[in-house]
């Protein structure tokens, strides 16, 4: 079973699965039900299908039993066995976190073009706090943190205009009079950046 990483704290538990299996082998590990197969078969892209199956497998490991992954109308995942879950995948890694707090997780493989795409998520406040020449390391970190926060909001927002990373441990979401604050945890595992955002 390729669960390559597990972190357990008083606030959350998350696991990372390295996707090495073929599709048929993943389905066997999942022991997919008819309902699961129907949902999985709606996904046409092979890699995304494997990522979805892997997320279901990791969720079963977290619950230590067979459970059902469901999705709200806005696409956010949930599971009746846990108060909050969040899912992320990048290339061959899939991670799932469960927590009693509102928590988001994001994992990203190191990208060579991170500086080119940073215009989509870096704002003037970020550059004031981190400097105009933000290192590639910190660009990845900021990106992960903002994506993790985004997953807690259950709404569409702009990573650039609405989410601000004060430092590697603190961040917040602002929109009109709404202001949410987050504690941040992060890890670097091989060439993957992983961030966890916990709403305060």
HUVEN-V63564 format. One record per run of one state. SS is the DSSP state (@ for helix, = for strand, . for the rest). FROM is the first residue (numbers start at 0). TO is the last residue. If there is no record, write none. Layout:
SS|FROM|TO + SS|FROM|TO
//
This chain:
.|0|1 + =|2|7 + .|8|10 + =|11|17 + .|18|21 + @|22|29 + .|30|32 + @|33|39 + .|40|44 + @|45|62 + .|63|68 + =|69|70 + .|71|75 + =|76|77 + .|78|82 + =|83|89 + .|90|91 + =|92|98 + .|99|101 + =|102|108 + .|109|112 + @|113|119 + .|120|122 + @|123|129 + .|130|134 + @|135|152 + .|153|157 + @|158|161 + =|162|166 + .|167|168 + =|169|174 + .|175|176 + =|177|188 + .|189|190 + =|191|198 + .|199|199
//
